[in-house]
Amino acid sequence: MCPAERFPARPWAPTTVPGGGAITPPIGPLVRPDRGPAPLTSPARLAEFFAPRRIALVGASETSGWSRFVFAAAAAAGFSGELIPVHPVHRTVFGRPAVRRLADLAAPADLAFVMVPTHAVAEIIEESGEAGRRGAVVLASGYREAGDAGRAEQDLLAGRARELGITLLGPNCLGFVNVHDGAAPFALTLPSPLTPGPVGIALASGALAGVVLGFARSRAIGVSTLVTLGNEAMVTAADVIEYFVEDDRTRAICVFLEDVGDVARLSAAAERADLAGKPIVALKTGSSPAGQRAALAHTGSVTGNDAVANAALRQLNIIRVGSIEELLTTASVLAYGSRPQGRRMGVLTASGGACGLIADHAHAAGFEIPPFAPQTTAAIAAHLPEFATVGNPLDVTGYFLANRREDALTPIDHALDAAVADPGLDFVLFAGVTLPETRPADERLAAQLEDRFAWLGRRIATAPIPVVCLSPACVDVTNYARDVLTRHGIHPLGGIDLGVRAIDGALRWLERRGHVRTLGPRPHASVSGSAWSELDARMFLENFGIPTVPADLADSADAAAVAAQRFGFPVALKACSALIPHKSDIGAVALGLQSAAAVRAAYGQVRSAAEAATGTGIEGVLVSPLRGGGVELLAGVTIDPVFGPVLTVGLGGIWVEVLRDISLRLLPASSSDVAGMLAELRGHALLTGARGREPVDVDALAQVLCRLGEAALSLGDALDCVEINPLWVSGTRIEALDVLVVSEKGPAT
Amino acid sequence: MCPAERFPARPWAPTTVPGGGAITPPIGPLVRPDRGPAPLTSPARLAEFFAPRRIALVGASETSGWSRFVFAAAAAAGFSGELIPVHPVHRTVFGRPAVRRLADLAAPADLAFVMVPTHAVAEIIEESGEAGRRGAVVLASGYREAGDAGRAEQDLLAGRARELGITLLGPNCLGFVNVHDGAAPFALTLPSPLTPGPVGIALASGALAGVVLGFARSRAIGVSTLVTLGNEAMVTAADVIEYFVEDDRTRAICVFLEDVGDVARLSAAAERADLAGKPIVALKTGSSPAGQRAALAHTGSVTGNDAVANAALRQLNIIRVGSIEELLTTASVLAYGSRPQGRRMGVLTASGGACGLIADHAHAAGFEIPPFAPQTTAAIAAHLPEFATVGNPLDVTGYFLANRREDALTPIDHALDAAVADPGLDFVLFAGVTLPETRPADERLAAQLEDRFAWLGRRIATAPIPVVCLSPACVDVTNYARDVLTRHGIHPLGGIDLGVRAIDGALRWLERRGHVRTLGPRPHASVSGSAWSELDARMFLENFGIPTVPADLADSADAAAVAAQRFGFPVALKACSALIPHKSDIGAVALGLQSAAAVRAAYGQVRSAAEAATGTGIEGVLVSPLRGGGVELLAGVTIDPVFGPVLTVGLGGIWVEVLRDISLRLLPASSSDVAGMLAELRGHALLTGARGREPVDVDALAQVLCRLGEAALSLGDALDCVEINPLWVSGTRIEALDVLVVSEKGPAT
């Protein structure tokens, strides 16, 4: 077992090394700090913050668009509490009496919604503190996103709010919308009606709030609270996630991120969400160089390497999606109804075209559409005309639509009734929920429709397996349809492409549950790292139980020849020096030497090349046997500026260089994590015996890679990079053929 | 130059071989048949067919749902012509006077819409003919999709219609909707309103018509005519495409296909569409095994291998998409406004979040977002607050929304004005077209909005580069917004994900224009193919100018040793026999023989193994030099049951076996086609000098592969497969190391 598995909660702690080798002294904090929220941003505090009954609108004015929006938002959300304008000059604002200063309020407001210019914000926060306000939303921009001075100003603001006991959302944010409680201190247009529901939303880009709520409305997806995060000076995405985890009205969490902020805090929130069974779905920008530029311009965030972000979100079981539509649709699959427990799907449609499209998308996403059990087929066939083909996917055909019925139920409903009892299915995708756009004028027909959907709602609620409903295209659910569907607890996904992607996202979340761990603080890359000599690097890794190829340090041609003869030919020679990390670039490496004479000659060449490059500092020349056959891997630990230490593993040669076939994990990683990394490589088959190769001992390999991570972490904040390239594997034999360690401090002596 | 390039119109014609080698006699048709539509399905005839003014509804009855739908569809489409029920019993149907038989009509109807049961259809067609009807739509099912008897019945029906001069749509179809002319003989619910416009639609699955038209309405995409194809007994998808090509009101064509039908006919239609500049966008099912099952159940089509379908559609410059939403959105990009000519995009948004998302999607799809020219930046900056960052992608921020304006134009409009003049951009993606859901009650505001959109419409129409408008999410365009946008010629795409994919699809179409060629008739796979002896296969390919590795046919161990000495060691031996296509499986191959003694020994073993496997029929043992280094490819021609002869090219080893890295083209393929195949291989870099390899003569390689296609086609209908595996390439040296030919007839003697 890999040490990380034994001490998952203390990733930076020292480790004992199998085999009793020397222990490199750990650098960095030994005690894992608490990664939970601070008191001012605790779930309990935020529950209060997000449900204000008295809101002071500081800086409200009829000439300000923001003010107009805030009053309109309160109306859209049906706010029944008090909105009190605070303005030094105006006596009324939009018909409401204003006070001059916060201190003039008869009783403290629950929340100050601060719309004053940037330069006046600090004073308002002071006044808030004096007036006993416990919460403030700050709209003004010109902080972190405006460079170093702005960042300092922001830190000052947050620090002062902390001292005054004020929970601060923003700055540079638009507020929030608590749909359940009808509180919407929010400064842009809101779509109407807002439907309360189980999806909590946190957005780094406030201007997207209207778009997100508009899509939610169009698909009848209910929202608990939407929070715009702004610059996250105090309340962060992680805090809002933890609030949602504790909020009984929220069943799934959507976040739009431009950066991940404090990775350790986010991981703690993700762990809590995973334990609580509340999925987090994330839309994160920054996968393109231009996207990174946009994020910089917007909030001044540092956006890390996107492949690392991908790996990190996966590790935290945060479902990463690609669009606003997918964000909400994926959350709705998990927020409504019961959750599919596997990938075997029954498909019921009223069109052969939809059947084919669903099958294609499902196949691409890794779903299985198994044949129905005989009893299911028989039960469905009883309700279809003789010429119909009963199979999975099922097309009941438009036939039933054209035949007047006395019964409220249609053949596809009977098919649903049968399919949910099929023992070979994990869930049913039901594309039979199309409603007319408006209530039929014919009362009998309207009543029949109502009966049908009431039956469907009951059948779905009591079905032994989940039923996911699907509309054939992504168009708005009309008011009439939304009313009928919502009343009966039916929540169709918007379109085949989006719907199948959302179910796939939901399944990925379910499949990865239970493995999220809170990460420790992430060390930064050292700015002045230098390479160790290969001999030091080899010893360092050997002490962590990583096997290296045998090597002798020779200081003469004769010694080299003797060593070569002992190892057997062919051998390799390379100069050993801390000053030459890339030896082959300068000719300080000789490979495939077949005789003592060749070794002697090569010794001179390698030594001369190294000395020509560095002058002195050559420790000698390393002689090693040459390995052939087997598989070569690349394995390394580097420091991502956002995510900290990352383990990268790939197959050597074209796999990395041409195909970029690599797998990443934030450290620490257990050996089972690493086994997962190997399994996700496209070239994985080469390890398990493809093309007549000998299968590799994957467990042993995973342990070695796991120890590489341990070794790298033991360097703490001094770590810059540790790399094995290649790591040679042949059957059960594993050897690091070439190693590199770069750190701020040199090797421990 | 490869022969196929010289005779593109006669792909099956005999070819002269460079170097004056023997010519294999061509088999199969020498004369290319006309691939245009038959007179009854010509564009002119269909133009008449799709614009009926008098429609006889044969079998109309108030007890039939179909009839109800047809009357409702006529109302939804605003049909102003005559609907005449024809029924043997009913005197009126839904209030309209009925006639008993078609012959009883005072004047012939333009179209018979036939809703009678399957067994009565043939008689109605006879009556139609007698009554001088020129067109019929047949709803009844139970034909091709019902097996062999149904298929025969369908052939009979179509044949009789042809004799009677009747254009027949269906059977098993739901009719069509001509939106411009308001003619909708169509038997399911239609969404209302129907907006006339430039997108023509043909659907293999009639039940999807409502979904497709519903999505078109939701995104304000106007439709010219929608046709449901049913079983395509006479009128096929290709015919409808050619009708759309000639139809001035159609600018882009959408097709939903379950199978491609007659590939040669489709290719002719695709060539005409490409020449006319009318893009075809296709949604085709069958990419999954289950999808293929669904298609079979639905219309009894044979769905071919999906990778071949992908290659074929690409070759025909038909844009393949993955969803109904993408089908219409892609068509709308190409149907409305001017078309982007390149991938350098300017991006204008009012939200940093949208900026980042667009940048990410654009990057993934291969778009470039270059920095603005200095004059563009300066012009935009003049309209933004000082703290705003001006760059591409541009976020004008929500700022402007919150400030009352006297001017109708907003900062994002001024940014558009500047960006369209930027010399470094090919088009502008403009996400600034959000409208309120309803007309503002404030008349001044409503007029200001109208002025703004009028200005935008004019600016877009006169801009030197195309402007593609984008809504931030895929939600319905409201009636008010549809009205304003359509009036000013503005057609926003529905959401970032869908929008960027659609623009990418449009660009792919533009990039591939001008290369579509009508394909000849596609031979079928022979059922009784047998392998040729390797010596015959080698000679056959050599006659087409394909270099093969030197080989001597030895009939004794001594002769083998002499040949080996002449070639130089190491050599390979393999048994030569038409009866052993896979020699290495039975031990009839020996590789890496280093001496005459080894060759002698191996001769005996190889010969024995071959004789043990086949008894007699051994022509001898082939001796060849062994090749090393370089790159090995796999190249072969096989017959796809739908698409006919297909050339497959891939890199050997893991590339094909682990990564499935292959490229396909329907034959004939020119050497530039083949060069394109090589370029799209993921391992292409291995051919151009990656990892220190010697670059390969790609032009010469492409010519050899092109000749392989020629050789295969020369076998005509007898062709089963021709394969070179491996094809060895090292610098300028190219040699087929192992070849296989399987055909119905043996080699020409």
Chai-1 contact restraints between the chains, C-beta under 6 A:
chainA,res_idxA,chainB,res_idxB,connection_type,confidence,min_distance_angstrom,max_distance_angstrom,comment,restraint_id
A,G65,B,A402,contact,1.0,0.0,6.0,A-B,restraint_1
A,G65,B,N403,contact,1.0,0.0,6.0,A-B,restraint_2
A,W66,B,A402,contact,1.0,0.0,6.0,A-B,restraint_3
A,S205,B,S351,contact,1.0,0.0,6.0,A-B,restraint_4
A,S205,B,G352,contact,1.0,0.0,6.0,A-B,restraint_5
A,S205,B,G353,contact,1.0,0.0,6.0,A-B,restraint_6
A,A207,B,S351,contact,1.0,0.0,6.0,A-B,restraint_7
A,A207,B,G398,contact,1.0,0.0,6.0,A-B,restraint_8
A,L208,B,S351,contact,1.0,0.0,6.0,A-B,restraint_9
A,L208,B,G353,contact,1.0,0.0,6.0,A-B,restraint_10
A,V211,B,P472,contact,1.0,0.0,6.0,A-B,restraint_11
A,V211,B,A473,contact,1.0,0.0,6.0,A-B,restraint_12
A,G214,B,V475,contact,1.0,0.0,6.0,A-B,restraint_13
A,F215,B,A473,contact,1.0,0.0,6.0,A-B,restraint_14
A,F215,B,V475,contact,1.0,0.0,6.0,A-B,restraint_15
A,S218,B,V475,contact,1.0,0.0,6.0,A-B,restraint_16
A,T285,B,G356,contact,1.0,0.0,6.0,A-B,restraint_17
A,T285,B,L357,contact,1.0,0.0,6.0,A-B,restraint_18
A,T285,B,D360,contact,1.0,0.0,6.0,A-B,restraint_19
A,S287,B,D360,contact,1.0,0.0,6.0,A-B,restraint_20
A,S288,B,A359,contact,1.0,0.0,6.0,A-B,restraint_21
A,S288,B,D360,contact,1.0,0.0,6.0,A-B,restraint_22
A,S288,B,H363,contact,1.0,0.0,6.0,A-B,restraint_23
A,A290,B,A359,contact,1.0,0.0,6.0,A-B,restraint_24
A,A290,B,I369,contact,1.0,0.0,6.0,A-B,restraint_25
A,G291,B,G356,contact,1.0,0.0,6.0,A-B,restraint_26
A,G291,B,A359,contact,1.0,0.0,6.0,A-B,restraint_27
A,G291,B,D360,contact,1.0,0.0,6.0,A-B,restraint_28
A,A294,B,C355,contact,1.0,0.0,6.0,A-B,restraint_29
A,A294,B,G356,contact,1.0,0.0,6.0,A-B,restraint_30
A,A294,B,A359,contact,1.0,0.0,6.0,A-B,restraint_31
A,A294,B,P393,contact,1.0,0.0,6.0,A-B,restraint_32
A,A295,B,G356,contact,1.0,0.0,6.0,A-B,restraint_33
A,A297,B,T389,contact,1.0,0.0,6.0,A-B,restraint_34
A,H298,B,G352,contact,1.0,0.0,6.0,A-B,restraint_35
A,G322,B,D497,contact,1.0,0.0,6.0,A-B,restraint_36
A,S323,B,D497,contact,1.0,0.0,6.0,A-B,restraint_37
A,I324,B,A473,contact,1.0,0.0,6.0,A-B,restraint_38
A,E325,B,C474,contact,1.0,0.0,6.0,A-B,restraint_39
A,E325,B,G495,contact,1.0,0.0,6.0,A-B,restraint_40
A,S351,B,S205,contact,1.0,0.0,6.0,A-B,restraint_41
A,S351,B,A207,contact,1.0,0.0,6.0,A-B,restraint_42
A,S351,B,L208,contact,1.0,0.0,6.0,A-B,restraint_43
A,G352,B,S205,contact,1.0,0.0,6.0,A-B,restraint_44
A,G352,B,H298,contact,1.0,0.0,6.0,A-B,restraint_45
A,G353,B,S205,contact,1.0,0.0,6.0,A-B,restraint_46
A,G353,B,L208,contact,1.0,0.0,6.0,A-B,restraint_47
A,C355,B,A294,contact,1.0,0.0,6.0,A-B,restraint_48
A,G356,B,T285,contact,1.0,0.0,6.0,A-B,restraint_49
A,G356,B,G291,contact,1.0,0.0,6.0,A-B,restraint_50
A,G356,B,A294,contact,1.0,0.0,6.0,A-B,restraint_51
A,G356,B,A295,contact,1.0,0.0,6.0,A-B,restraint_52
A,L357,B,T285,contact,1.0,0.0,6.0,A-B,restraint_53
A,A359,B,S288,contact,1.0,0.0,6.0,A-B,restraint_54
A,A359,B,A290,contact,1.0,0.0,6.0,A-B,restraint_55
A,A359,B,G291,contact,1.0,0.0,6.0,A-B,restraint_56
A,A359,B,A294,contact,1.0,0.0,6.0,A-B,restraint_57
A,D360,B,T285,contact,1.0,0.0,6.0,A-B,restraint_58
A,D360,B,S287,contact,1.0,0.0,6.0,A-B,restraint_59
A,D360,B,S288,contact,1.0,0.0,6.0,A-B,restraint_60
A,D360,B,G291,contact,1.0,0.0,6.0,A-B,restraint_61
A,H363,B,S288,contact,1.0,0.0,6.0,A-B,restraint_62
A,I369,B,A290,contact,1.0,0.0,6.0,A-B,restraint_63
A,T389,B,A297,contact,1.0,0.0,6.0,A-B,restraint_64
A,P393,B,A294,contact,1.0,0.0,6.0,A-B,restraint_65
A,G398,B,A207,contact,1.0,0.0,6.0,A-B,restraint_66
A,A402,B,G65,contact,1.0,0.0,6.0,A-B,restraint_67
A,A402,B,W66,contact,1.0,0.0,6.0,A-B,restraint_68
A,N403,B,G65,contact,1.0,0.0,6.0,A-B,restraint_69
A,P472,B,V211,contact,1.0,0.0,6.0,A-B,restraint_70
A,A473,B,V211,contact,1.0,0.0,6.0,A-B,restraint_71
A,A473,B,F215,contact,1.0,0.0,6.0,A-B,restraint_72
A,A473,B,I324,contact,1.0,0.0,6.0,A-B,restraint_73
A,C474,B,E325,contact,1.0,0.0,6.0,A-B,restraint_74
A,C474,B,C474,contact,1.0,0.0,6.0,A-B,restraint_75
A,V475,B,G214,contact,1.0,0.0,6.0,A-B,restraint_76
A,V475,B,F215,contact,1.0,0.0,6.0,A-B,restraint_77
A,V475,B,S218,contact,1.0,0.0,6.0,A-B,restraint_78
A,D476,B,D476,contact,1.0,0.0,6.0,A-B,restraint_79
A,G495,B,E325,contact,1.0,0.0,6.0,A-B,restraint_80
A,D497,B,G322,contact,1.0,0.0,6.0,A-B,restraint_81
A,D497,B,S323,contact,1.0,0.0,6.0,A-B,restraint_82
A,V658,B,A685,contact,1.0,0.0,6.0,A-B,restraint_83
A,V658,B,A690,contact,1.0,0.0,6.0,A-B,restraint_84
A,A685,B,V658,contact,1.0,0.0,6.0,A-B,restraint_85
A,A690,B,V658,contact,1.0,0.0,6.0,A-B,restraint_86
